[in-house]
Amino acid sequence: MSAEQPVRAWSAGGFAPVDEPVGATIAADSWLVADGRVLAWQRHQLRFADAVAEVGGDRLDAMAAVRSAVELAPGEGRWSPRVDLTPAGIRLRMRPAPAPSERVEVVTAARDPRRAPLRKGPDLEALQALLEDESARAGREVEPVLCSDGVVAEGSRSALLWWQGGVLHVPAPRIPHMASVTAAVIAELARLDGIELRQVAARPDELEGAEVWLANALRGIRGVTSWHGGPELATPSRVDAWRARLDALRIPATAARS
């Protein structure tokens, strides 16, 4: 058991420490708690519960586990609670979160290792290996953009969104990609602003001149500054304002008790 990331096992009474590693991941979810505040944790709760139910687990039990995990996050610092459904049950690790970053470079992935693209968990190790391989090939850290039948789907650990002509674009539902909590919140804010949202199938070259974002719960919105071997992109000019909007929506994790 790691001293930095002790493992806790879930039972109806809550999480208790166990001296064993996390086993094979069947489903997983994670989120950011920054100084005791969290964005849209209920959406993470529902996503994990749906994934657990999809593989035959107890949906209500999974919801209770996420609620308990949210409450256990420290009130200071940046933390990333991660829940895993394993063959032995639900496990929790309270991981230190990395420092925030607002910019990222990407590359079109040379391969797509996903086996379960609609469920977070089973592909996490393979996607991390892909990120490491592509970064080594580029000579710097880059996030691979996965494509399905030649059209963009998502980053290896992030949702993909882009702006063209004042319109916000996301991959069409028919393109296999993870349902992102952060991207869903961004889309909801765009609709409230009256911004047109288009769900499209686009090849990487069709993003030429676009402002491209990667977004996930842990890192928030990051503007793509360079697409190695891919389209020339616009300078990310909207990132700071939209990151501030998401930060303003964070609520105390203690609200999980109410």
Backbone torsions as a table, in degrees:
resi	resn	phi	psi	omega
1	MET	NA	128.8	-178.4
2	SER	-71.2	137.8	177.3
3	ALA	-69.0	-28.6	-178.7
4	GLU	-82.3	-32.1	-177.2
5	GLN	-129.9	69.4	178.4
6	PRO	-59.8	144.7	-178.3
7	VAL	-94.8	135.9	176.3
8	ARG	-122.5	139.2	-179.5
9	ALA	-101.9	141.2	-178.4
10	TRP	-91.0	136.4	166.2
11	SER	-139.2	175.5	-176.5
12	ALA	-58.1	-23.9	-179.5
13	GLY	-86.5	-8.0	179.9
14	GLY	130.9	-165.9	179.3
15	PHE	-95.4	137.8	177.2
16	ALA	-131.9	142.4	-179.7
17	PRO	-60.6	142.5	173.9
18	VAL	-133.2	144.3	-178.2
19	ASP	-95.4	65.8	-179.7
20	GLU	-156.9	151.1	178.6
21	PRO	-74.1	163.2	173.5
22	VAL	-71.3	133.1	-179.9
23	GLY	-81.4	-160.5	-179.9
24	ALA	-59.1	134.7	-177.7
25	THR	-89.1	119.5	176.6
26	ILE	-91.3	-38.4	176.3
27	ALA	-152.5	153.9	-178.2
28	ALA	-153.1	162.6	169.7
29	ASP	-156.0	157.7	179.1
30	SER	-156.0	161.7	-177.7
31	TRP	-157.3	172.7	-179.5
32	LEU	-104.7	132.8	168.9
33	VAL	-117.7	112.7	-177.5
34	ALA	-113.5	113.8	-177.5
35	ASP	49.8	43.8	174.2
36	GLY	81.1	7.5	-177.5
37	ARG	-119.7	146.2	-173.0
38	VAL	-140.9	148.7	-179.9
39	LEU	-101.6	123.0	168.7
40	ALA	52.6	45.2	-177.1
41	TRP	-64.1	-27.9	179.3
42	GLN	-64.2	-32.1	177.2
43	ARG	-66.6	-38.6	175.2
44	HIS	-64.7	-39.7	178.2
45	GLN	-58.7	-46.5	-179.1
46	LEU	-68.9	-38.5	179.9
47	ARG	-64.0	-43.9	179.2
48	PHE	-66.5	-42.9	-179.8
49	ALA	-62.1	-41.0	178.1
50	ASP	-64.0	-40.5	179.8
51	ALA	-65.6	-40.8	178.2
52	VAL	-63.9	-44.2	179.6
53	ALA	-64.3	-34.8	-179.4
54	GLU	-60.1	-32.7	-178.7
55	VAL	-100.5	15.9	172.9
56	GLY	93.3	10.2	179.6
57	GLY	-87.6	180.0	-177.0
58	ASP	-87.3	110.8	-176.2
59	ARG	-63.3	-45.7	-178.0
60	LEU	-66.2	-36.8	177.4
61	ASP	-64.5	-40.3	177.9
62	ALA	-63.8	-39.5	177.8
63	MET	-63.4	-41.4	178.8
64	ALA	-64.6	-37.0	-179.9
65	ALA	-65.1	-43.0	179.3
66	VAL	-65.1	-42.1	178.3
67	ARG	-57.7	-44.0	179.3
68	SER	-65.4	-39.4	179.6
69	ALA	-63.6	-40.2	178.0
70	VAL	-61.0	-42.7	-178.1
71	GLU	-66.1	-28.0	-175.3
72	LEU	-80.9	-10.3	-177.7
73	ALA	-65.0	135.8	176.5
74	PRO	-58.5	152.8	-177.5
75	GLY	-83.3	-8.0	179.2
76	GLU	-129.3	149.0	178.5
77	GLY	87.9	-176.9	-178.3
78	ARG	-110.8	124.3	-175.4
79	TRP	-133.5	149.5	177.7
80	SER	-127.6	88.1	175.1
81	PRO	-63.4	136.3	175.7
82	ARG	-128.4	126.6	175.6
83	VAL	-107.0	137.0	178.8
84	ASP	-125.8	131.9	166.1
85	LEU	-88.3	121.0	-179.2
86	THR	-122.3	170.3	176.4
87	PRO	-57.9	-24.3	-179.6
88	ALA	-90.6	-5.3	-178.8
89	GLY	127.4	-166.1	-178.8
90	ILE	-88.3	133.3	-179.9
91	ARG	-123.7	151.5	-179.1
92	LEU	-128.6	135.5	168.5
93	ARG	-125.8	130.3	177.7
94	MET	-96.7	93.8	-171.4
95	ARG	-93.8	139.2	170.1
96	PRO	-61.5	136.6	-180.0
97	ALA	-90.9	147.2	178.1
98	PRO	-68.9	163.7	176.1
99	ALA	-62.1	148.6	-179.0
100	PRO	-65.6	148.8	175.3
101	SER	-138.9	145.4	-174.8
102	GLU	-111.7	-8.7	-177.2
103	ARG	-131.4	154.7	-178.0
104	VAL	-155.5	152.2	173.2
105	GLU	-110.7	148.8	-177.3
106	VAL	-130.5	167.8	174.4
107	VAL	-147.8	148.3	174.9
108	THR	-69.2	124.9	-175.7
109	ALA	-62.3	138.2	178.4
110	ALA	-75.0	-18.4	179.8
111	ARG	-151.9	165.6	177.5
112	ASP	-122.4	102.5	-176.1
113	PRO	-86.6	3.3	-173.5
114	ARG	-68.1	134.3	174.3
115	ARG	-107.4	-27.6	-179.4
116	ALA	-135.0	71.0	-171.9
117	PRO	-64.8	-17.3	-178.1
118	LEU	-94.1	-6.0	-176.8
119	ARG	-125.9	122.4	179.4
120	LYS	-72.0	132.8	175.9
121	GLY	136.9	-68.7	-173.2
122	PRO	-60.2	-27.9	-174.7
123	ASP	-100.8	3.0	-172.4
124	LEU	-60.7	-43.6	-179.2
125	GLU	-66.3	-42.2	179.9
126	ALA	-65.2	-37.1	179.8
127	LEU	-71.6	-35.1	175.3
128	GLN	-65.2	-40.6	177.3
129	ALA	-63.0	-38.6	176.5
130	LEU	-62.0	-45.5	179.4
131	LEU	-59.0	-43.5	-179.8
132	GLU	-65.7	-40.7	179.1
133	ASP	-64.2	-45.7	-177.5
134	GLU	-69.0	-35.0	177.8
135	SER	-66.8	-39.7	177.6
136	ALA	-64.0	-39.2	-180.0
137	ARG	-67.4	-36.1	-179.2
138	ALA	-82.5	-17.0	-178.0
139	GLY	79.1	13.4	177.3
140	ARG	-165.1	165.8	-177.7
141	GLU	-71.9	124.0	175.2
142	VAL	-134.0	153.7	174.0
143	GLU	-102.7	123.7	178.9
144	PRO	-68.2	139.2	172.3
145	VAL	-98.9	119.7	-179.0
146	LEU	-83.5	139.1	177.5
147	CYS	-119.0	149.5	175.9
148	SER	-124.4	117.9	-176.3
149	ASP	53.4	37.2	174.1
150	GLY	87.1	-5.4	179.6
151	VAL	-110.7	150.5	-174.3
152	VAL	-68.5	140.2	-178.9
153	ALA	-117.6	-54.7	-176.6
154	GLU	-174.1	167.4	170.1
155	GLY	-79.5	168.7	-177.7
156	SER	-65.8	-21.6	176.4
157	ARG	-142.1	21.2	-174.7
158	SER	-150.1	156.2	168.6
159	ALA	-77.6	152.9	179.5
160	LEU	-112.8	128.7	176.5
161	LEU	-136.5	154.6	177.1
162	TRP	-152.7	152.9	-179.0
163	TRP	-110.4	130.8	172.3
164	GLN	-140.1	121.9	178.6
165	GLY	58.5	35.8	179.8
166	GLY	78.0	4.0	179.2
167	VAL	-105.4	134.4	177.2
168	LEU	-90.7	129.0	-177.8
169	HIS	-115.6	146.2	173.4
170	VAL	-139.1	157.8	177.9
171	PRO	-61.4	142.7	-179.8
172	ALA	-63.2	150.7	-178.2
173	PRO	-56.7	-29.2	-177.4
174	ARG	-71.5	-14.9	179.3
175	ILE	-83.9	122.0	-176.1
176	PRO	-61.1	116.0	175.8
177	HIS	-159.5	158.4	-177.6
178	MET	-69.0	141.6	172.6
179	ALA	-74.5	107.6	-175.3
180	SER	-90.0	128.6	176.8
181	VAL	-64.8	-45.9	-177.4
182	THR	-64.4	-42.4	178.1
183	ALA	-64.1	-35.1	178.5
184	ALA	-65.7	-39.0	178.0
185	VAL	-66.9	-42.1	178.1
186	ILE	-60.5	-45.3	-179.7
187	ALA	-62.1	-38.5	179.8
188	GLU	-65.6	-42.2	177.8
189	LEU	-63.9	-39.8	178.8
190	ALA	-61.4	-43.6	179.2
191	ARG	-62.8	-41.0	178.3
192	LEU	-63.1	-30.1	178.4
193	ASP	-81.8	-6.1	-176.1
194	GLY	78.4	17.4	178.4
195	ILE	-80.2	134.5	178.1
196	GLU	-68.6	133.0	178.0
197	LEU	-117.6	122.3	-179.4
198	ARG	-115.4	133.2	174.1
199	GLN	-100.9	114.6	-169.6
200	VAL	-135.2	162.1	169.6
201	ALA	-106.2	114.5	-174.4
202	ALA	-132.4	137.9	172.7
203	ARG	-77.3	157.7	178.6
204	PRO	-52.7	-40.3	-177.4
205	ASP	-66.5	-20.8	179.2
206	GLU	-78.2	-3.1	175.2
207	LEU	-94.5	9.7	177.4
208	GLU	-53.9	126.9	178.2
209	GLY	80.1	0.0	-179.0
210	ALA	-83.5	155.9	166.8
211	GLU	-90.1	115.1	-172.4
212	VAL	-108.2	137.0	177.2
213	TRP	-119.1	148.1	159.3
214	LEU	-111.5	141.2	-176.5
215	ALA	-142.3	134.2	170.3
216	ASN	-153.0	172.8	-174.2
217	ALA	-66.2	-39.1	-173.8
218	LEU	-73.8	-39.8	-174.2
219	ARG	-107.5	-6.2	-178.5
220	GLY	69.5	-147.6	179.3
221	ILE	-90.2	129.2	174.2
222	ARG	-124.0	131.6	178.1
223	GLY	-82.4	134.8	179.6
224	VAL	-83.1	118.3	-178.0
225	THR	-93.2	-21.7	-178.1
226	SER	-155.6	137.4	174.2
227	TRP	-113.9	100.2	-174.7
228	HIS	-60.7	121.7	179.6
229	GLY	70.0	11.4	-176.7
230	GLY	-122.7	-155.0	-175.2
231	PRO	-68.8	153.3	170.5
232	GLU	-77.6	131.0	-173.6
233	LEU	-112.0	157.7	174.1
234	ALA	-74.1	155.0	175.0
235	THR	-64.4	130.9	179.8
236	PRO	-68.1	104.9	-174.9
237	SER	-104.3	-13.1	-175.4
238	ARG	-100.5	-6.9	-169.0
239	VAL	-60.9	-48.5	-174.4
240	ASP	-59.6	-45.8	-178.2
241	ALA	-64.4	-40.1	-178.5
242	TRP	-75.7	-32.5	173.2
243	ARG	-62.2	-40.6	178.5
244	ALA	-63.3	-37.3	179.3
245	ARG	-64.6	-42.9	178.9
246	LEU	-65.4	-41.1	179.7
247	ASP	-60.7	-36.6	-179.3
248	ALA	-67.6	-19.6	-179.5
249	LEU	-89.5	-4.5	179.4
250	ARG	-69.3	140.1	179.9
251	ILE	-120.7	158.7	177.9
252	PRO	-59.2	135.4	177.2
253	ALA	-60.5	-25.5	178.6
254	THR	-63.9	-16.4	178.0
255	ALA	-65.8	-15.5	177.3
256	ALA	-61.7	-24.0	-178.5
257	ARG	-76.9	-18.6	-175.2
258	SER	-82.8	NA	NA
